[in-house]
Amino acid sequence: MNPVESFIYRYEGQQREIMLYFYQLLSEQPGVIAKISFGIPFFNRKSWVCYLNPKKDGSVELAFTRGNELSNHSGLLKAGNRKLVRGIVFNSLKDIPFDEINEIIQEALLLDEKVPYQIKDIFFKKNTR
């Protein structure tokens, strides 16, 4: 068992099912590598694409590190108090809108493939207006 699978199997019930579903879905994508970073599962290709964040209330957030750059046509992605990351919280597998999630994942992978990750520009750019 790899470190991500070991992490997932430490959880039970819906959290495990949700994380296993996304682990399998994301691991099937060409070039995507799953690894533990900051104590949780991250999915990387050229850069960080998304991560799974199990919550204390039993839910799981699927969060996209460049969520602010995604179109969010479905309106599912929520920022909370974050500038860059956007995520969706799930309480059970039946809550997952599979087509919309797959569309978001494909858009995030395309963004990772086509547009270089430039986080420093967001933090270090001076307001020139």
C-alpha positions in Angstrom: 0.0 0.0 0.0 1.4 3.4 -0.9 1.4 6.4 1.5 -1.8 8.0 0.0 -3.7 4.7 0.3 -2.4 4.2 3.9 -3.7 7.7 4.7 -7.1 7.0 3.2 -7.5 3.7 5.0 -7.0 5.4 8.4 -10.5 6.9 7.9 -13.8 5.1 8.0 -17.2 5.2 6.4 -18.1 8.0 4.0 -14.8 9.8 4.4 -12.9 6.7 3.2 -15.4 6.1 0.4 -15.2 9.7 -0.9 -11.4 9.8 -0.7 -11.1 6.4 -2.4 -13.4 7.6 -5.2 -11.3 10.7 -5.9 -8.0 8.9 -5.4 -9.0 6.4 -8.1 -10.5 9.0 -10.4 -7.5 11.3 -10.2 -4.9 8.5 -10.3 -6.4 7.4 -13.7 -5.6 10.8 -15.2 -2.5 10.8 -17.4 0.6 12.1 -15.6 -1.1 12.6 -12.3 0.9 11.6 -9.2 -0.7 11.3 -5.7 1.5 12.0 -2.7 1.2 13.2 0.9 2.1 16.9 1.3 1.3 19.0 4.4 -0.2 15.8 5.9 -2.9 15.3 3.3 -3.2 13.7 -0.2 -2.2 16.1 -3.0 -2.5 15.3 -6.7 0.2 16.8 -8.9 1.1 16.9 -12.6 3.4 19.8 -13.6 2.3 21.5 -10.3 -0.2 21.0 -7.6 -3.7 20.4 -9.1 -5.9 19.5 -6.2 -6.0 17.9 -2.8 -8.3 16.0 -0.4 -8.9 17.5 3.0 -10.8 15.3 5.4 -12.8 17.4 7.9 -13.4 16.8 11.5 -17.2 16.8 10.9 -16.8 13.7 8.7 -16.9 15.5 5.3 -14.2 15.7 2.7 -13.2 18.8 0.7 -11.9 18.4 -2.8 -9.8 21.6 -3.2 -8.2 23.0 -6.3 -4.9 24.9 -5.7 -5.5 27.2 -8.7 -9.3 27.4 -8.1 -9.3 31.1 -8.6 -8.2 30.5 -12.2 -10.9 28.0 -13.0 -14.1 29.1 -14.8 -16.5 27.6 -12.1 -19.3 27.4 -14.6 -21.2 25.1 -12.3 -20.8 27.4 -9.3 -19.7 24.4 -7.1 -16.3 25.8 -6.2 -16.3 27.9 -3.0 -13.4 30.1 -1.9 -14.2 30.6 1.8 -11.6 33.0 3.1 -9.0 31.9 0.5 -7.5 33.9 -2.3 -6.4 31.1 -4.6 -7.9 27.8 -3.5 -11.5 26.8 -4.3 -13.1 23.7 -3.0 -16.2 21.6 -2.7 -17.2 19.8 0.5 -18.9 16.3 0.3 -20.6 14.4 3.0 -21.3 11.3 1.0 -20.7 9.7 -2.4 -24.3 10.4 -3.4 -23.6 14.1 -3.0 -21.0 14.1 -5.8 -22.2 15.6 -9.1 -20.0 13.3 -11.1 -20.3 15.0 -14.5 -19.6 18.5 -13.1 -16.7 17.3 -10.9 -15.1 15.5 -13.9 -15.5 18.7 -15.9 -13.8 20.7 -13.1 -11.0 18.2 -12.9 -10.4 18.2 -16.6 -10.3 22.0 -16.6 -7.8 22.0 -13.7 -5.6 19.5 -15.6 -5.7 21.6 -18.8 -4.8 24.7 -16.8 -1.9 22.9 -15.3 -0.8 21.7 -18.7 -1.1 24.9 -20.6 -0.6 27.8 -18.2 2.5 27.9 -16.0 1.9 28.2 -12.3 2.9 31.8 -11.2 2.0 32.1 -7.6 4.7 34.7 -7.0 3.0 37.2 -9.3 -0.1 37.1 -7.1 1.8 37.8 -3.9 4.5 40.1 -5.1 2.8 42.3 -7.7 2.4 45.9 -6.7 -0.9 47.6 -7.2 -0.2 50.0 -10.1 -3.6 51.7 -10.3 
